[in-house]
Amino acid sequence: MIKVTGKYIFGLISPVIDDNALAGIDCPGIHVVTVGNFSAVVVDSDIVDYKNMYSNFLTARLLKHQQVIESLMSMGCTVIPMKLGTVARNEREVIAILDKSSLLLRDIMKKIDSKIEIDIVAQWSDFAAIIKRVSAEKEIIEFKANLMTCSQITAEDQQKAGLLVMQALNRKKATCSRKILDALIPASYEFKVHDAISEEIVFNAAFLINKSSHELFDAAVEKINTDFNGELNFKYVGPLPCYSFYTLEVDTLSFVALDKARAKLGLNSSATKDEIKSAYKLKAAAVHPDKNPGRVGVEKEFDETNKAYKILLDYCAASDLASQQAQYSFLETDVNNNALLVKLRC
C-alpha cells in the first residue's frame, strides 16, 4: 500500500515564531507555516484513519499531540489546539486553513488571551459506602420492607429496587456537583461540564480561568476538598491550553452533499444567506411532524431538512463572504474552491 504523506497540525499559535524556536520540542521535523499574525505548528505525517486506529497507537499519538501543544504553551505562545488527527494534504492546504480562519482566530485569541484551562474530576472515595448510605433512604427502606411481605419477588421488583438506588445516587451526585460548581464558578471565567464516564465519578468539568485568578481558583479547590471531608477524591489537571473550549477542526465539504442539500430546500444555483434561511423555514414548516400527524416518513424528512440547512450554513461559513446579501454559488467549481471549513469542535 502506498503511503500518502501530509502535514499534521498540532495547533495554531500567536505570536508567530520561527522554526528555531521549536528546537527544544521532542518532535523531529516539527516546523511552522505562517500566514499574517498566526502560525500553524506542523510535522510531516502519514495520512491515516484516526477513527479506526488501534487504541494503543491512538493513545500514543494523543500523548504526543498534547505534549507538543503544552510545550508551546510553556514557551509563552497562545495556542488554539487542533482536533487530534487533523492532517492537511500539503503546505498549501495549511496556508488555506490559516487564511480562511483568520477572522475566527483573531476572535478566539482575544477570548483566550491570558487564560488557561483547569480540569477538575471528583469521584467517591468509598463507592460501596455511598451505595449503602443512599440505600438507607426512607423510600428505599419502605419499598424493600414491602417486598419482604410478598410471597414472590419478581425480576421486575428487583429492577425497581435497583432503579430507586440509582435515582438516589444521582440525586446525591447532583447535590455534590452543584456545591462544587457554586464554589468554583466565582473564581473562573467560563466552565464546561463533561459527562461522567463511570458511576463512581461524581463531577467532571473544565474551567477557563484568568492566569491572574490561578491562586484564587486553587484556593477554592482546596476549600471545597476540605468541605467534603474525604467523601470525594479530587483530581486536578492543569494548567492546560483551552482544549475543552476552543479546539478547532477542519472539514472538507462535499459538492454531492451540498448539491443534495440545495435541492432539498428547493434553491437554485445560488442564494443569499437570507434566502437559504427563508427556504429552510418554508420546507421545515411543510414537513414538521406536528403539522403532519400520521404521515409516514415525515420525521425522517424533517430530520433531512435540518441536516440540509446545516450543510448550507457550513458552506456559507466556509465561503466567508462579508455581506449578508452576498450570493453563495452552488456550482461545482465554486463549491470546490470554498470546500475547506474551519470551525470550533462541537
N, C-alpha and C positions, 0 to 999 in steps of 0.2 A: 504494500500500500504506500502510495506517495504521500509524504507528509507535507502539509501546507503550513507555511510559517507566516505569522502576523506580528502585530505589536500589542503585547499585553499591557493594559493601562491600570496602574495601581490607583492613581488619583490625580486630581487637578489641583495645582498649588499657586499660591501668591505669597510673597513676591517671586518674580521669576529668578531662576538660578541657572548656573551653567553646569555642565557635566562634572567638572572638577569638584563641585560641592558635594557630589554623591559618592565620593571616593570611600568614605567610611561606612557605607551601607553594604552589608554582606549579600550582594546580588550581582554576580558577574554580568557585565553588559548593560547594566541599568543606565539610562540616559534620559534627557529631557527633549521634548518637542515644544517649542514656544511660539505662541501667536499673541501679539499685543502684550497685555498685562498678566497673562496666565501661561503656565507650563503644564504639560502632561508628563508624568513620570512613567516611563515605559521600559520594557525589555523585550527582545525578540523571543517569540514563543510559538510552539505548535498551536494551531487552531484545533481545539478538541471540544467534545461534547461534555460540558461540566455537569449537565443534568443526569447523565448516565455513567458518571465516573465512579469507580470503586471508592468506598468510604475512606480507606486509608490514604489513597492518593489525594482525595478531596481535602481531607484534614491537613495534610502536609502543605497543600497549596494555600489553604486558608491561613495557616500559620505564617507562611512567607508573606502573603498579602498584608496581613496585619502588622508583621514586623517592619516591613518597608514603610507603611503609612505612619506607624508610630515613630520610626526613626526620623522621618521627615518632620514630624511634629516636634520632636526633641531638638531639631536644628533651628526651630523658630519659624517654620513655614506654617501658614494656614492651609489646611488640607481639606479638600472635598473628596471623600473616598468614592471610588467607582465600585459598582457591584462586582463581587467575586466572579471571575470568568469573563470579564469584558476584554475582548481581543479585536482590535481593528485589523483590517486586511493589510494595510500598509501605512506608511507615514502620511501619505496624502489624506487618508481617511482620518487619522488622528488630527491633522490640521483642520479638516472639515468639522470634526466634533468640537474643537476649540472655537472655531469660527461661529458655528451655529449656536453654541451655548453661551456666547459672550455676555448677553444680557442676563441670562439666568445665573451665570457665575458671579457677576457683579452683585446681583441681588442676594445670593446666598452668602457671599463673602462678607457683606455688611451685617448679615444676621449672625454669623458665627465668629466674627472678629472678637478676640479676647475671651472666647468661650471654650469650654471643654465639656465632655460627657463623662458622667459617673453612672455606673450601673450598680443597682442595689438588688440583691436577691436575699430573701428570708425564707427559712424553712423551719418546720417544727424540730425542736431539739430532741423530743421524745414522742414520736408519732403514735406509738401504741398507747401511751398515757393520755394523749389528747383524744384518741378514739374512745377510750374508756370513760373519759370525762364527759364528752358530749353524749355518750350512750346513757348517761345517768340523768339526762334531762327528763322533766316530768312527762311530757308527751310520749317519749320513747319507753319509759318505765311502764306507763299505763298500758300502752299498746302490747308490750311483751307480757304484762300481767294478764291481759285479756286472752292472749294466745294460749297461756297456760291452762285456761279453763276450757279450751276447745278439745274435743275428742281427737281431732287430727289437725296437724299443722301442715298446710299445703306449701308448695314451692312459691306460690303467689304471696302467701303470708310472709315467708322468709324474705322475698324480694322487697316487699313493702317495708319490713323492718330495716333492711339494709338501706333502702332509699331514705327513710327517716333519719338514719345516722348520717348519711352523706349530706342531706339537707342541713342538718345541724352543724356539721363540719364546715360547710360552705358559708353558713351564716357567721360562724366564728372567724373564718378566713376574711370575710368581708369587713367585719368589725376591726380586725387587726390591720388590714390593708388601709382602711380609712384613717386609722390612728397614725400609721406610718406616713401616709400622704400628707395629713394635716401637719405633721412635724417637719417634713422635708420641703414641701412646696414653697413656704415663705423664703427659703434660702436658695431657691432655684429660679431660673428664667423660664424654663419650659420643661414638661415631663411627658413621657410616653409609657403607658403600662403595657407590658408584654404578657402573652399567655403563659400560664404555669405549665411546665412540661410533665409534672407528676403531682399526685395528690399530696405529697409531703411538702411541696413548695407553696408557701402562703402568699408571697409577694415577689414580683419580678418587674422592675421598671428601670427606665433610663432617665437621667436628669441632665438637662443642659444648664450649666451654671456659668456665671461670670468668674473668670480667674480671680478677680478681687474678692469673690464670695467663697472661695475654696475653704478657707478656715472656718467660716460660719457654717457651711454645709457639713463639714466634717464634725463640727461640734454638735450639730443637730442629729447626725447619725449616731454619734456616741451617746447622746442623751436618750434617744428612742431605744437604743440597745439596752441601756440601763433600765429604762422604764419597763421593758418586758421581762427583766429579771431572769434571764436564762430560758424563758419559754421558747424563744426563737433564736436560731443561729443566723447571723447576718454575714453575707459575703459582699465585699466592697471591691469593685473593679474599676480602675481608672487611675489617673486621668486618661481619657481616650479622645481620639477625633470623634466628630459628631456622626458616628455610624448610624444610630437609630433615627436621626432627624434629617440628615442631608446627604444620603448616599445616592449617587447618580447611576442611571442605567441607560443603555443605548439600544434602541430598536430600529430595525430596518423595515419600513413599511412596504407591503406587497401591493403591486399595481392590481393584481387579480382581486385581492381582498378589498382594496379601495374602490375598484370599479363595481364590485358587487354591492358595497355599502351605498355608493352613489345611486345605483339602480333601485335599491331597496327604498330609498327616500324619494325616488322619482325626480332626481336632479338631472340637469343637462350636463354639457361638457365643462361647465364652470359655474361657480356660485360664490356669493359673498358669505361671510360667517352668519350674517343675519338671515340670509335665505336658507342656509343649512338648518339653522335653528327653527325657522318657520316650518320648513318641510318636515322636520322631526316632530314638531308639535302636532301637525295635522295627521301624520301617519300614526303616531302613538295614540292619539285620541280615537282614531278609527279602529285600532286593534286592541284597545285596552280591555283586559278581561272583565272588568266591572261593567263595561258597556256592551259586552257580548256574552252574556251568561249562556252556558250550554254549547257554545260554538266550539267544535273540535279543532284543536291545534292553535287556538288563539294565544295561549300562554307562550308557546314557542315563537309565534310570530312577533309578539310583543317583546320578548327577550331579544330576538334577532334585530328588531328595530332599534333597541337601546344599544346593542353592540355596534350596529352600523353607524349610529350617531357618534359613539366614542371614537371609532376609527377615523371618521371625518374630522373630528375635533383634533385628534392627534396629528392628522395631516396638516391642518391649519397651523398647529404649533410648530411642526417641522418646517413649514414653508416660511414662517417668521416674517410675514408681511405686516407692516406697521399700521396700515389703515384698516379700520373696521369695515370699510366698503370695498376693500380690495377683492378682486376676483381670483379665486383659487381654481386653477386649471386642473381638470381631471384627465387630461390627455396623457397617454403613457409616457411620452418623452418628458413632460413636465413633472409627472409623478416621480419618475426615476431620478430626476435632478433634485428632488426635495424629499427623498425617501428616508433620510437619516434623522431620527428623532432622539434628542437627549432630554431626559426627564428625571424627576425625582422618583426613586423607588417607592412603590406603594407599600 
